[in-house]
Amino acid sequence: MAKKNETTATEIENDEVQLDKDSENRIDEIVKESTTSDGVWTCQLKKPIKYEENEYKSLTFNFDKLTGAEALEIEDELAMKGKPVFMNEAANARYLMLVALRACEERIDFAALKELNISDFNRIKNKARLFLLQFAV
């Protein structure tokens, strides 16, 4: 039996994981965060990051500028690294962060995104996921 706040592999496989109230509220916050009508979202970072001698207190993402060709390039890049996306891109953190990287208006690389604190990392990852899923049929 798993302790409180622990998730077992069986629960994950059976999709039995239930969110606590704090997690539900955080998801609501992410959904409500301001995205302009043209798909631009600015993430105010809780902890600034440094990249190539620049400090970033926020990152701006323009998801609407992305193309299908870029989605295929991301899949190819992951496959070449031995981390292919088999079925659901929206469940793959690396895929989502590469989507976010390509949507990012600031000139940073994947290593800079990996330096984000986990809270900022997850906000960006989840915003990319929500962007992709809004078009799911």
C-alpha positions as CSV (number, residue, x, y, z in Angstrom):
1,M,0.0,0.0,0.0
2,A,1.4,3.4,-1.0
3,K,1.8,6.1,1.5
4,K,-0.1,9.3,1.2
5,N,1.3,11.4,-1.8
6,E,2.9,8.4,-3.3
7,T,1.7,6.9,-6.6
8,T,2.1,3.3,-7.5
9,A,2.9,2.1,-11.0
10,T,-0.4,0.2,-11.0
11,E,-2.3,3.4,-10.3
12,I,-0.6,5.1,-13.2
13,E,-1.2,2.2,-15.6
14,N,-4.9,2.1,-14.5
15,D,-5.2,5.9,-14.6
16,E,-6.5,5.8,-11.0
17,V,-4.4,8.8,-9.9
18,Q,-6.6,11.4,-8.3
19,L,-5.4,15.0,-7.9
20,D,-5.5,16.7,-4.6
21,K,-7.2,20.1,-4.3
22,D,-3.9,22.0,-4.5
23,S,-3.1,20.3,-7.8
24,E,-6.5,21.0,-9.2
25,N,-6.2,24.7,-8.3
26,R,-2.7,24.8,-9.9
27,I,-4.1,23.4,-13.1
28,D,-6.8,26.0,-13.1
29,E,-4.2,28.7,-12.6
30,I,-2.2,27.4,-15.6
31,V,-5.2,27.3,-17.8
32,K,-6.2,30.9,-16.8
33,E,-2.7,32.4,-17.2
34,S,-2.8,35.1,-19.8
35,T,-2.3,34.0,-23.4
36,T,-2.9,36.5,-26.1
37,S,-5.3,35.8,-28.9
38,D,-2.4,35.1,-31.2
39,G,-1.0,32.4,-28.9
40,V,1.7,34.4,-27.2
41,W,2.3,33.7,-23.5
42,T,4.9,35.2,-21.2
43,C,6.0,33.1,-18.2
44,Q,7.2,35.2,-15.3
45,L,9.9,33.0,-13.8
46,K,9.9,32.4,-10.1
47,K,13.7,32.1,-10.3
48,P,15.6,33.8,-13.1
49,I,17.9,31.8,-15.2
50,K,21.3,32.8,-16.7
51,Y,22.2,31.9,-20.3
52,E,25.1,33.2,-22.3
53,E,25.7,36.0,-19.8
54,N,22.1,37.2,-20.0
55,E,19.7,36.9,-17.1
56,Y,16.1,36.0,-17.9
57,K,13.3,36.9,-15.5
58,S,10.6,35.9,-18.0
59,L,10.4,33.9,-21.2
60,T,7.9,34.5,-24.0
61,F,6.4,31.7,-26.0
62,N,4.6,32.1,-29.4
63,F,3.1,28.7,-29.9
64,D,1.0,29.8,-32.9
65,K,4.2,30.3,-34.9
66,L,5.0,26.6,-34.9
67,T,4.5,24.5,-38.0
68,G,3.9,20.8,-38.7
69,A,7.4,20.6,-40.1
70,E,8.7,21.6,-36.7
71,A,6.6,18.9,-34.9
72,L,8.1,16.3,-37.3
73,E,11.7,17.7,-36.7
74,I,11.2,17.4,-32.9
75,E,10.1,13.7,-33.4
76,D,13.1,13.1,-35.6
77,E,15.5,14.7,-33.1
78,L,14.1,12.6,-30.2
79,A,14.4,9.4,-32.3
80,M,18.0,10.2,-33.2
81,K,18.7,10.6,-29.5
82,G,17.2,7.2,-28.8
83,K,14.1,8.7,-27.2
84,P,11.3,8.3,-29.8
85,V,7.8,9.4,-29.2
86,F,5.6,6.4,-29.8
87,M,2.0,7.5,-29.2
88,N,1.1,10.6,-27.2
89,E,3.3,13.6,-27.6
90,A,1.3,15.5,-24.9
91,A,2.5,13.0,-22.3
92,N,6.2,13.2,-23.3
93,A,8.1,15.9,-21.3
94,R,11.0,16.1,-23.7
95,Y,8.7,16.6,-26.7
96,L,6.7,19.3,-24.8
97,M,9.8,21.2,-23.8
98,L,11.2,21.0,-27.3
99,V,7.9,22.5,-28.6
100,A,8.3,25.2,-25.9
101,L,11.9,25.8,-26.9
102,R,10.9,26.3,-30.6
103,A,8.1,28.6,-29.5
104,C,10.4,30.6,-27.2
105,E,11.1,34.2,-28.4
106,E,14.3,34.4,-26.5
107,R,17.3,32.7,-28.1
108,I,18.1,30.0,-25.5
109,D,18.8,26.3,-25.9
110,F,17.4,23.1,-24.3
111,A,20.2,23.2,-21.6
112,A,18.8,26.6,-20.4
113,L,15.3,25.1,-20.0
114,K,16.7,22.2,-18.0
115,E,18.1,24.8,-15.6
116,L,14.7,26.2,-14.7
117,N,13.4,25.4,-11.2
118,I,10.9,22.6,-11.3
119,S,7.9,24.9,-10.8
120,D,8.8,27.0,-13.8
121,F,9.8,24.0,-15.8
122,N,6.4,22.3,-15.2
123,R,4.4,25.5,-15.9
124,I,6.1,25.8,-19.3
125,K,5.7,22.1,-20.0
126,N,2.0,22.2,-19.0
127,K,1.4,25.3,-21.1
128,A,2.8,23.5,-24.2
129,R,0.6,20.5,-23.4
130,L,-2.5,22.6,-23.0
131,F,-1.7,24.4,-26.3
132,L,-1.4,21.0,-28.1
133,L,-4.5,19.5,-26.5
134,Q,-6.7,22.4,-27.3
135,F,-6.7,21.1,-30.9
136,A,-7.3,17.5,-30.0
137,V,-10.3,15.9,-31.6
